[in-house]
Amino acid sequence: MTLHDNIMVTALEKSSLAWGADPNKPNEEGVLIWDISDPINPKQLSHWKTGSTGTHRNSYPGGKYAYLSAAAPGFSSNILVTLDISDPAQPKEAGRWWMPGQKAGESKPEGPEGFHGPANISPDGKMASMAYSPGVINLDISDPANPKLVGKLTFSPPFVAVGAPSLHSVLPLWDRNLLYVNSEAIAERCNEALNFAGLIDNRTPARPRLMSLFPLPVPPKGAPYKNFCEKGGRFGPHNVNQEIHLPDVEKPGNLIYLTYFNAGLRVYNIKDPLLPVESGWFIPPQPSERAGALPRDLVTQTEDVLVDTRGYIYVTDKQWGLWILRYTGPDQPAPTDK
């Protein structure tokens, strides 16, 4: 879900057999739009449908438009759809953009293509920066009906193997002209191309350039495995503290909070963007009970993270549920709320 002011947008998407879904059961798709002026009693205002398998990670930074990672008939993988929700009871498509090769009949490029989401919108509303396989893109969205590519930095190959999902996340640090980027681990026990997290110099949006890569997490002393690939399950980056348009969410500064599946939560310090260092971590204990079909190994799989302006860190784990943490390492930001 994504929200701003009194509007919340929740994603609906067809799941797969690999993730424990029953393909014989009906499913909904698209987005639901809610009035959350009374957060205890949200009211559904509308249901917009893609006509295909639904939406994945969406963004609503407030105002007239929501930005969807949406399936669409005639396209391979998800594309960017701009949805006009100025009348939230009657949402309508305002524009779309796709990577060349996604539309039926277009010649396929090397590597995968597809939009995981979410899109991140610049403070002036004129540019979207996003991870959109095979690369990171800056898109001119000043005319929502006709988005235009400004710049692109290709990552696949080598980082994302052919047939793998899209790059996962881009997190802009608008005041520093930086883009944080990460892929997503999919195959268990690292049986895929290397997953990564890094920083991009975006001072010239037409020519973004990779400036540094984050160090790989190292197992804690005394762990019964010499690397996290041996631990089992998925090892690699997943989600980052993303909903930065919300006033209650900590804005990116020198710390990047990143979930790393079986390596738990990792905290990276980017005070020197050319030399990011790990400055904290939390790994949930080894689970004793399984909470779903995956991963095949019974190990922790830390999935999501959000940090509020009080300094509380909320992380979810596939086996455990919700953990609430605080970071106490270097460059701990002063809380801006109580």
Secondary structure, 3 states (H helix, E strand, C coil): CEEECCEEEEEEECCCHHHCCCCCCCCCCEEEEEECCCCCCCEEEEEECCCCCEECCCECCCCCEEEEEECCCCECCCEEEEEECCCCCCCEEEEEECCCCCECCCCCCCCCCEECCCCEECCCCCEEEEEEECEEEEEECCCCCCCEEEEEEECCCCCCCCCCCCCCEEEEEHHHCEEEEECCCCCHHHCCCCCCEEEEECCCCCCCEEEEECCCCCCCCCCCCCCHHHHCCCECCCCECCCCCCCCECCCCCEEEEECECCCEEEEECCCCCCCEEEEEECCCCCCCCCCCCCCCCCCCEEEEEEECCCEEEEEECCCEEEEEECCCCCCCCCCCC
